[in-house]
């Protein structure tokens, strides 16, 4: 996930102490760059990964670039008519920014798509809110929808579903949104919410929210925002507290409970410093309408060997366990016997080792039908150490070790650099995602990023 806007709360001191349980191997999949952003009107620095529509087109967003300045775009990539031909990028929306428009600007999460082909995402800034950063009115961020035209070639229609106002409703939406079966949207803001005063002076201090957006009962009506939890972080002078700075990519269970992680908070007595090493949490819906949601901590990260500073959300496996990543590990969470209320955490694999493996996994994990899961690391692996795509294989027997294959190690430009989003499958089992650097667009620091395919 994009880092140039988000001011990191904790240095990576001690990260290299993490050791992998199994030596890395390479499975030698083939990588192809489908598109290189040039940093102008076509966009720059992808925000999140990509999603497919029913016709096989890919959609994504960039944090920067567009015809009006560095405000970001939403793009479409269409597959070639003939095998081996180039993919075609089309801009479907360029953000206008706050000044004079109250539009969003600078997406900081990927897109999700509904059954009708409408796209939904967040912008970190812009909108009708009055948030000020370093003396400049930037806005507090938005949730937006883009609807496809009835006739190909006509413009897409953007609707701002919600503009954050910087108070108790949240500020700086972060990461991907999540749908429930009723069409409600769930997401997270890194700041705002009205709780906590030690999270970040630049962004107003408060420690973030998990929110719900409910669609209007009648077409054309307003969406309704509800803050389900405002994080409090660790108070000054204390060593323990609530989580802080939640990540998006929330997971929902059948009963409507919401599972996620916070980048900071929890325990401030460890090596991460007073901000804390992060948490995994669950929010349970109230028994009666209008009552408060209940937050329970599933795990509080305490040090680098335990895992620290999760940057992505949690996902449910077919076995009912939750899986996630920290700065240097992949872990599982499993509920203990009923009535205990506690969860068991197991580290499945440790990154950032001295054996040439990847480091800093980013983007939610995805599973295949065999129970293996796939993801990206921002750094590490290969001669260039520019990030990787990996597959972690489930053990063949109980008590066995998880084993890792590195499907691709990114090289220097014109290859992609620094993948920071989840991957997605197509119908043939190929993987697609983005990198935040690399490609052929040299107008950006570290180049302007790519969309890529990795195939067996």
Residue pairs with C-beta under 8 A, 6 or more apart in sequence:
1 47
1 48
1 108
1 109
1 174
1 175
1 247
1 311
1 312
1 362
1 363
1 420
1 421
2 45
2 47
2 63
2 108
2 420
2 436
3 420
4 45
4 63
5 63
5 106
5 108
5 124
6 108
6 174
6 190
7 200
7 202
7 203
9 199
9 200
9 245
9 263
9 264
9 275
10 264
10 272
10 273
10 275
10 277
10 308
10 309
12 327
13 271
14 271
14 304
15 304
15 327
15 328
15 352
15 359
16 352
16 354
17 304
17 305
18 304
18 305
18 328
18 329
18 350
18 351
18 352
18 353
19 350
19 353
19 354
20 349
20 350
20 351
20 353
20 355
20 357
20 404
21 349
21 350
21 401
21 402
22 349
22 401
22 402
22 403
22 404
23 355
23 357
24 353
24 355
24 356
24 357
24 358
24 381
24 404
24 405
24 406
25 403
25 404
25 405
25 406
26 405
26 406
26 407
26 409
27 391
27 405
27 406
27 407
28 407
29 389
29 407
29 408
29 431
29 454
29 455
29 456
30 454
30 455
30 456
31 389
31 408
31 410
31 415
31 452
31 453
31 454
32 452
32 453
32 454
32 455
33 414
33 415
33 416
33 438
33 439
33 450
33 451
33 452
34 58
34 77
34 87
34 432
34 450
34 451
34 452
34 453
35 77
35 87
35 89
35 439
35 450
35 451
36 414
36 438
36 439
36 440
36 441
36 447
36 448
36 449
36 450
37 43
37 44
37 45
37 46
37 62
37 65
37 439
37 441
37 444
37 448
37 449
37 450
38 44
38 440
38 441
38 443
38 448
39 64
39 65
39 441
39 442
39 443
39 444
39 448
40 65
40 443
41 65
41 66
41 67
41 73
41 91
41 94
42 65
42 73
42 75
42 89
42 91
43 61
43 62
43 64
43 65
43 66
43 72
43 73
43 75
43 91
43 448
44 62
44 63
44 64
44 65
44 70
44 441
44 443
44 444
44 448
44 449
45 62
45 63
45 64
45 65
45 436
45 437
45 444
45 448
45 449
46 60
46 61
46 62
46 63
46 421
46 434
46 435
46 436
46 449
46 450
46 451
47 60
47 61
47 62
47 63
47 72
47 107
47 108
47 109
47 110
48 60
48 61
48 107
48 109
48 110
48 111
48 121
48 175
48 176
48 421
48 422
48 434
49 60
49 110
49 363
49 421
49 422
49 423
49 424
49 432
49 433
49 434
50 58
50 59
50 60
50 77
50 110
50 111
50 424
50 432
50 433
50 434
50 451
51 58
51 59
51 60
51 110
51 111
51 112
51 113
51 119
51 424
52 58
52 59
52 113
52 424
52 426
52 432
53 59
53 113
53 117
54 117
56 79
56 426
57 76
57 77
57 78
57 79
58 76
58 77
58 87
58 432
58 451
59 74
59 75
59 76
59 77
59 92
59 111
59 113
59 119
60 74
60 75
60 77
60 110
60 111
60 434
60 451
61 72
61 73
61 74
61 75
61 107
61 109
61 110
61 111
61 121
62 72
62 73
62 75
62 107
62 449
63 72
63 106
63 107
63 108
63 124
64 70
64 71
64 72
64 106
64 444
65 72
65 73
65 448
66 72
66 73
66 91
66 94
66 95
67 94
68 94
68 95
68 96
68 97
69 97
70 106
71 94
71 95
71 96
71 97
71 105
71 106
71 126
72 94
72 95
72 104
72 105
72 106
72 107
72 123
73 91
73 93
73 94
73 95
74 91
74 92
74 93
74 107
74 111
74 119
74 121
74 146
74 156
75 89
75 90
75 91
75 92
76 89
76 90
76 91
76 92
77 87
77 88
77 89
77 90
77 451
78 87
78 88
78 90
79 87
80 86
80 87
80 88
87 451
92 146
92 155
92 156
93 146
93 156
93 158
95 103
95 104
95 105
95 106
95 107
95 123
95 126
96 103
96 105
97 103
97 104
97 105
97 126
98 105
98 125
98 126
98 127
98 137
98 138
98 139
102 126
102 127
102 128
102 139
102 160
102 163
103 126
103 127
103 142
103 158
103 160
104 122
104 123
104 125
104 126
104 127
104 139
104 141
104 142
104 144
104 160
105 123
105 124
105 125
105 126
105 138
105 139
106 123
106 124
106 125
106 126
107 121
107 122
107 123
107 124
108 122
108 123
108 124
108 172
108 173
108 174
108 175
109 121
109 122
109 173
109 174
109 175
109 176
109 177
109 187
109 248
110 121
110 176
110 421
110 422
111 119
111 120
111 121
111 176
112 119
112 120
112 121
112 176
112 177
112 178
112 179
113 119
113 120
114 120
114 179
114 183
117 148
118 145
118 146
118 147
118 148
119 145
119 146
120 143
120 144
120 145
120 146
120 161
120 177
120 185
121 143
121 144
121 146
121 176
121 177
122 141
122 142
122 143
122 144
122 173
122 174
122 175
122 177
122 187
122 248
123 141
123 142
123 144
123 173
124 141
124 172
124 173
124 174
125 131
125 133
125 138
125 139
125 140
125 141
125 172
126 138
126 139
126 141
126 142
126 163
127 139
127 140
127 141
127 142
127 160
127 163
127 164
128 139
128 160
128 163
128 165
129 139
129 140
129 141
129 163
129 164
129 165
129 166
129 171
130 137
130 139
130 140
130 165
130 166
131 137
131 138
131 139
131 140
131 141
131 164
131 166
131 171
131 204
132 138
133 202
133 203
134 202
139 163
140 163
140 164
140 165
140 166
140 170
140 171
140 172
140 192
141 163
141 164
141 170
141 171
141 172
141 173
141 189
142 160
142 161
142 162
142 163
142 164
142 173
143 160
143 161
143 162
143 173
143 177
143 185
143 187
143 213
143 223
144 158
144 159
144 160
144 161
145 158
145 159
145 161
146 156
146 157
146 158
147 156
147 157
147 159
148 156
149 155
149 156
149 157
161 185
161 213
161 223
162 213
162 223
162 225
164 170
164 171
164 172
164 173
164 189
164 192
166 192
166 204
167 192
167 194
168 192
168 193
168 194
168 227
168 230
169 192
169 193
169 209
169 211
169 225
169 227
170 189
170 191
170 192
170 193
170 208
170 209
170 211
170 227
171 189
171 190
171 191
171 192
171 193
171 203
171 204
171 206
172 189
172 190
172 191
172 192
172 203
173 187
173 188
173 189
173 190
173 248
174 188
174 189
174 190
174 208
174 245
174 246
174 247
174 248
175 187
175 188
175 247
175 248
175 249
175 312
175 313
176 187
176 248
176 249
176 313
176 364
177 185
177 186
177 187
177 248
178 185
178 186
178 187
178 248
178 249
178 250
178 251
178 252
179 185
179 186
180 186
180 252
180 256
183 215
184 212
184 213
184 214
184 215
185 212
185 213
186 210
186 211
186 212
186 213
186 228
186 250
186 252
186 258
187 210
187 211
187 213
187 248
187 250
188 208
188 209
188 210
188 211
188 246
188 247
188 248
188 250
188 260
189 208
189 209
189 211
189 246
190 203
190 208
190 245
190 246
190 263
191 199
191 200
191 203
191 204
191 205
191 206
191 207
191 208
191 245
192 203
192 204
192 206
192 208
192 209
193 206
193 207
193 208
193 209
193 227
193 230
193 231
194 206
194 230
195 206
195 207
195 230
195 231
195 232
195 233
195 242
196 205
196 206
196 207
196 231
196 232
196 233
196 235
196 242
196 244
197 205
197 206
197 235
197 236
198 205
198 233
198 234
198 235
198 236
198 274
198 275
199 205
199 206
199 207
199 208
199 233
199 244
199 245
199 264
199 275
200 245
206 230
207 230
207 231
207 232
207 233
207 242
207 243
207 244
207 245
207 265
208 230
208 231
208 244
208 245
208 246
208 262
209 227
209 228
209 229
209 230
209 231
209 246
210 227
210 228
210 229
210 246
210 250
210 258
210 260
210 283
211 225
211 226
211 227
211 228
212 225
212 226
212 228
213 223
213 224
213 225
213 226
214 223
214 224
214 226
215 223
216 222
216 223
216 224
228 258
228 283
228 293
229 283
229 293
229 295
231 242
231 243
231 244
231 245
231 246
231 262
231 265
232 241
232 242
232 244
233 241
233 242
233 243
233 244
233 245
233 264
233 265
233 275
233 276
234 240
234 241
234 242
234 244
234 265
234 266
234 267
234 268
234 274
234 275
234 276
235 241
236 274
238 268
239 267
239 268
239 269
240 266
240 267
240 268
240 269
240 300
241 265
241 266
241 268
241 276
242 265
242 266
242 279
242 295
243 261
243 262
243 264
243 265
243 266
243 276
243 278
243 279
243 281
243 297
244 262
244 263
244 264
244 265
244 275
244 276
245 262
245 263
245 264
245 265
246 260
246 261
246 262
246 263
247 260
247 261
247 262
247 263
247 310
247 311
247 312
247 313
248 260
248 313
249 260
249 312
249 313
249 314
249 315
249 364
249 422
250 258
250 259
250 260
250 313
250 314
251 258
251 259
251 260
251 313
251 314
251 315
251 316
251 322
252 258
252 259
253 259
253 316
255 285
256 285
257 282
257 283
257 284
257 285
258 282
258 283
259 280
259 281
259 282
259 283
259 298
259 313
259 314
259 316
259 322
260 280
260 281
260 283
260 313
260 314
261 278
261 279
261 280
261 281
261 310
261 312
261 313
261 314
261 324
262 278
262 279
262 281
262 310
263 278
263 309
263 310
263 311
264 272
264 275
264 276
264 277
264 278
264 309
265 275
265 276
265 278
265 279
266 276
266 277
266 278
266 279
266 297
266 300
266 301
266 302
267 276
267 277
267 300
267 301
267 302
268 274
268 275
268 276
269 302
270 276
270 277
270 302
270 303
270 308
271 277
271 303
271 304
271 308
272 278
272 301
272 303
272 308
272 309
276 301
277 300
277 301
277 302
277 303
277 306
277 307
277 308
277 309
278 301
278 308
278 309
278 310
278 326
279 297
279 298
279 299
279 300
279 301
280 297
280 298
280 299
280 301
280 310
280 314
280 322
280 324
280 333
280 343
280 345
281 295
281 296
281 297
281 298
282 295
282 296
282 298
283 293
283 294
283 295
284 293
284 294
284 295
284 296
285 293
286 292
286 293
286 294
296 341
298 322
298 333
298 343
298 345
299 333
299 343
299 345
301 307
301 308
301 309
301 310
301 326
302 308
304 327
304 328
306 345
306 347
307 326
307 327
307 328
307 329
307 331
307 347
308 326
308 327
308 328
309 326
309 327
310 324
310 325
310 326
310 327
311 325
311 327
311 360
311 362
312 324
312 325
312 361
312 362
312 363
312 364
312 365
312 422
313 324
313 364
314 322
314 323
314 324
314 333
314 364
315 322
315 323
315 324
315 364
315 365
315 366
315 367
316 322
316 323
317 323
317 332
317 367
317 371
317 373
318 367
318 371
319 371
320 334
321 332
321 333
321 334
322 332
322 333
322 334
323 330
323 331
323 332
323 333
323 348
323 365
323 373
324 330
324 331
324 333
324 365
325 331
325 361
325 362
325 365
325 375
326 361
327 352
327 360
328 350
328 351
328 352
328 359
328 360
328 361
329 347
329 348
329 349
329 350
329 351
329 361
330 347
330 348
330 349
330 351
330 361
330 365
330 373
330 375
330 392
330 402
331 345
331 346
331 347
331 348
332 345
332 346
332 348
333 343
333 344
333 345
334 343
334 344
334 346
335 342
335 343
335 344
336 342
336 343
336 344
348 392
348 402
349 392
349 402
349 404
351 357
351 358
351 359
351 360
351 361
351 377
351 380
352 358
352 359
352 360
352 380
356 380
356 381
356 382
357 380
357 381
357 404
357 406
358 377
358 379
358 380
358 381
358 387
358 388
358 390
358 406
359 377
359 378
359 379
359 380
360 377
360 378
360 379
360 380
361 375
361 376
361 377
361 378
361 390
362 375
362 376
362 377
362 378
362 419
362 420
362 421
363 375
363 376
363 419
363 420
363 421
363 422
363 423
363 433
364 375
364 422
365 373
365 374
365 375
365 422
366 373
366 374
366 375
366 422
366 423
366 424
366 425
367 373
367 374
368 374
368 425
368 429
370 394
371 394
372 391
372 392
372 393
372 394
373 391
373 392
374 389
374 390
374 391
374 392
374 407
374 423
374 431
375 389
375 390
375 392
375 422
375 423
376 387
376 388
376 389
376 390
376 419
376 420
376 421
376 422
376 423
376 433
377 387
377 388
377 390
377 419
378 387
378 418
378 419
378 420
379 385
379 386
379 387
379 418
380 387
380 388
381 387
381 388
381 390
381 406
381 409
382 388
382 406
382 409
382 410
382 411
383 409
383 411
384 409
384 410
384 411
384 412
386 409
386 410
386 411
386 412
386 415
386 416
386 417
386 418
386 437
386 438
387 409
387 410
387 416
387 417
387 418
387 419
387 435
388 406
388 407
388 408
388 409
388 410
388 419
389 406
389 407
389 408
389 419
389 423
389 431
389 433
389 454
390 404
390 405
390 406
390 407
391 404
391 405
391 407
392 402
392 403
392 404
393 402
393 403
393 404
393 405
394 402
395 401
395 402
395 403
407 431
407 454
408 454
410 416
410 417
410 418
410 419
410 435
410 438
412 438
413 437
413 438
413 439
413 440
413 442
413 447
414 438
414 439
414 440
414 447
415 438
415 439
415 450
416 434
416 435
416 437
416 438
416 439
416 449
416 450
416 452
417 435
417 436
417 437
417 438
417 446
417 447
418 435
418 436
418 437
418 438
418 446
419 433
419 434
419 435
419 436
420 434
420 435
420 436
421 433
421 434
422 433
423 431
423 432
423 433
423 454
424 431
424 432
424 433
425 431
425 432
426 432
428 455
429 455
429 456
430 453
430 454
430 455
430 456
431 453
431 454
431 455
432 451
432 452
432 453
432 454
433 451
433 452
434 449
434 450
434 451
434 452
435 449
435 450
435 452
436 446
436 449
437 444
437 445
437 446
437 447
437 448
437 449
438 446
438 447
438 449
438 450
439 447
439 448
439 449
439 450
440 447
441 447
441 448
441 449
442 448
